[in-house]
Amino acid sequence: MFKSLIAWHPSPYLLLVLTTLFWSGNFVLGRAVHTVFSPFTLSFWRWAVALAILLPFVWGSLSEQRALLRRHGPILLLLSVLGVVNFNTFVYIGLQSTTATNAVIMLSITPVLIVALSFLLLRQTVTRWQALGILVSLAGVLAIVARGDVQALLMWRINAGDLWILAAVASWALYSVCLRWRPAGLKPLNFQAATMVIGMIVLTPLYGWDLAHERFVAVNTATVASIGYLALFPSILAYIFWNRAVAELGANRTGQFLHLMPAFGAVLSMIFLGERLYAFHAAGIGLIGLGIWLATVYGRKSG
């Protein structure tokens, strides 16, 4: 199944649309089950099941490339921590106390963070318009974090969940930039499986901490279905699609598609969670969208 998926060559833009839809579902489902699963438990079982699905398809190939895996262990560890462990666990921690709508809107700032990190790490040129775009997008995030209340910012009355989401966004932006150092000879599914294995090694003691504190989860249709969705769609398919799109289009162009997530996420949140959009959401979306355009479209034309 997955080998035929790798042989499939659709437009990278279609892959990015599907990826953002799957990831939007991850945020909505993460919020829906936040009282059922602790963040560490949800992250652990998501990746454990995803790895169990993927490993039979790649075990032989992984063995063939074990020398390459050992040689590139440090970069695989970095990518796993950033993209598998940090991003998802931070998101689930954030969704304990913030809405899925807030989370997916704030994730859309990723493109401008990628531009900023590309400048800091790769010394890629940043024009004055791109710099302005970064600042405008950050203003949009602040509008959402403060719920449109300037006084909340001045008094630092900020929801801790929103800060965790911002930490997740920063981790994902850094992951996207660091993908350029992904081992060139490593097969896509082997790369995915290797980062999952490393992620599970990191997550296991965190899950053990949950068990030690008797944070157990009932096994029923809802919990099994939730883990099944998270394991297959946002964990395997979306990562394969995203990594292929980054390889074909580059991190900066790929990152622009994350601003589809506010649309997908808001609609899914309204349908399944009964969440609402407020004026501060509209203001934040407008500022983030303008910032993305300045940083990734107008900024390149004017550079």
N, C-alpha and C positions, 0 to 999 in steps of 0.2 A: 504493500500500500504506500508506504512512505518513499520507497525507491521510485515508484511510478510518479509520486508527487514531485520528487526532485527533477524527474525527466520532463515534467510539465513546464512549459515556457509561456505563460500568459504575460500580459502587460504588467510591468512593475507597478503601474498606477492602480490596476485592479487589485493587486496583492495588498497595496497600502490601504485601499478602501476596506477590504475584508479585515485586515489587521486592526484598523481603528474601530471597526464594528465589534470584533471579538474582544478587544481590550475595554471598550465601553461597557460591554456586558460583564466583564470582570469587576469593574468598579460598582456597578449596580448590584450584582450578586454579593460582592464583598460587604456592601452596606446592608443588604437584606438579611444576611446571616451573622451580623456582627454580635448578636446576643447569643448565638449558638456556638460559634467557634471563637476561640481566642486567636489573635493574629498569628502567633507562632504555630499553633496547631493547624490552622487553615493553610498557611504557607507550606508547612511540612507535608501534609497529605496531598496538597495540590501537586507538588513536585515528585513525591514518592510514586503516586499513581501515573503521572506523566512519564517518569523514568521506566516504570514497569511496562507501559505501553510501548515505549520506543526501544528499549534495550534489546529485545529479541531480534529486531530488524538490523541492528548495527553491531552486535557482539563480535562477529567474525571480523568485520571491517575495523573495529576498534583495536582488536588484537594485532592486525596487520600494521596499524599506524601507532603502536604503543611507543616506539622510539621517538616519533615526532611529537607525541603527546608529552612525553617526559621532557624533551628538549624545550618545549614552549610552555612548561608548567606555570611559570610566573604570570605570563599574560593571560593564560586560561583562568588562573585563580582570580586575577583582577577583574576580568570580564564576568566571571561567575558571581563574585561578591556584589558587583555593581548592578548587573542585570537580572540575576536570579534571586539572590538573597535580599539585598538592600531594597531594591525597588518595590518588590511585592510585599515584603514584610512591613515596610514603612507605610505603604498604601493601606494595608489592613489595620495597622495601628491607627492611622489617621481616620479611617472610616468608623472607628469606634465612637468618635465624637463630632464628626462633620458629615455633611450630606454628600451623596454621590454626585449631585449637581455641582457643588463647589469643587469637588475633587477633579472631575473631568474638565471643567473650565480651566482650573489652574494648570492642569497637565498641558494645555495648549500653549503655554509659554515655552515649552521645550525648544522650539525652533530658534528662538532668540538666545536661549542659553547655549545651544550648540554653537551659534555664531560667536558668542563671547568666549566659550571654552576653546574653540578653534583658534581664536586670537591668542589666548593665554598659553595654550599648550603647543600649538603648531605654528604660531607666529603668522597666521593668515591675516591679510590686511583687513582692517575694519574701517569703513568710511565713516564720515561724520553722520551720514543718514542712518547707517546701521547702528551706530552708537545711540542716536536719537531713538531709533526703533526699540532698542533694548530698554531704554528708560521709559518709553511710553508703555511698553508691555508690562514692565514692573509696576507702573502706576495702576494698570488694570488689575493686576494680582492684588495690590494693596486695597483697591476698592472692594474686591470680593472678600479678602481676609477681614477687613474692617466692617463688612456688611454695610458699606456706604456711610459709616459713622467716623468722621475724621477724629472725633474725640477719643474713640476707641483706640486708634493708633497712637495718639499722643499719650494716653494713659496706659498703653500696652495691654489693652484688654482684648487679647487675640485668642481665638480658639486654638488650643494645642493641636487638635486634629489637623487644622489647616497648615500648621508648621510642619507636621510630619509629612503631609502631602507635598509640600515644597521641598523637603529633604528627598523624597522619592523622585520628584521631577529632576532635581539636580543630579541624582545618581544615574537616572536614565539618560540624561543629556551627556554625561561623562562616558557612559557605556557606548553611546552612539559614536562619539568622537574616537574612543579607543578601539572601535572595531577595525580601524585601518591597520592596527597591529595584529589582527587575527592571523594565525598561521596560514599562509597562502595554500600550502599543500594539503591542509586538513579538509576532509570531505564535510559538506554541510551538516549531515546528520551526525557525524562523529563529533563535530564541534558542539552541536546542540547537546548530545548525550554527555560529553565530557564536562561541560559547564553545569549540567544537571547533577552529575555525580559529585562534583566539588561542592555545589550548593547544598546537596543533601548532607554532606559531611559537616558543613558549617551549621546547618539547621538542626541536626539531630540533638545536640546538647540543649538547644533552645526548646525543642519539643519535650525533651526529658525534664526540663524545668517546669513546664506545664503539667506533666504527669505527676511530678513530685508534689505539686500544689493541688492535685486532684481536679484538674481542669479537663474532665473527660467529655466526650461527645457521644450522644446516642446514635446508634446505627439505625437509620430508617430510610425510607424512599427519598425524602427531601435532602438529607445530608449526603447520601450516596450520589444522587443526581447532581447536587451542587459541586462536589468534588470531581465528578465525571466531566462536567462542563469545563471547569477550571483547568483540569488536566489536559484535555484534548484541544480545545479551541484557543484560549489565550496563552497556554503554556507551550504547546507543540506547533500547531499550525501557524499561529501569529508570529512566533519567533522565527520560524523558517521563512515565512513571507517577508518579515521585516529585514532580516539579515540579507536575503537575496536582493531586496530593493535597495538597501544601503550599498551593496556591492555594485549595483548597476547605475545608481543615480548619485551616490555620495550622501554623506550625512546631512549636509545643509538642505538639499532639495527634498530628501526623504522626510526630514523633520517637519516640513511645512504641512504635511498631511495630518499631523496630530491635531491641527485645529478643526478637523472634522469631528473629533471626539466630543466637544461641547454639544454639537447638534445631536449626534447619536445618543450621548449620555443623558442629555436633558429629556429627550423623547422617551427613552427607556425608563428613566427615573419617574417621570410623570405617569407612565402606564403601570409600572410594577410597584413603585414605592409611594405614589401619591405626592411626590415632591412638587414644589411650585417654583417658577422663575419670578424673581423680584427685580425691581429697578436697578439695584446694585449689580445684579448678574448682567443685565443688559449693558450697563456702563462698563463693567469689566470686560465683557466680550468685545465691545466696540474698541476699547483701548488696546486690548491684546491683539485684536485683528489688525488694527492700524499699525501697531508696533511690528507685527510679523511682516506686513507689506513693506514697511520702511526698511526693515532689516534684511529681508530675503529677496525682495523683488526690486523695489525702487533703489535700495542700497547698492545692488549690483550694477544697475543701469547707470548710476551716478558715480560709481567708483573710479 
